[in-house]
Amino acid sequence: KLAITAIQEAFREICRLEKLMSILIPDSEISKINQAAGKDHVPVSKVLLTVLQRSLFWS
């Protein structure tokens, strides 16, 4: 039962992150950034900012 709960929580977290970072979801934060590229600033969540900063660090 504990394993099932952990798996369910993991899938919820994956879905939450996908809603922020999917290029296939038009209103995701990443899609909004791409749509505004070179035109405007886009506010992002703390979570996405952290992911982007770490991505730049490790790239």
Beta strands, then each sheet from edge to edge (+ up, - down):
end
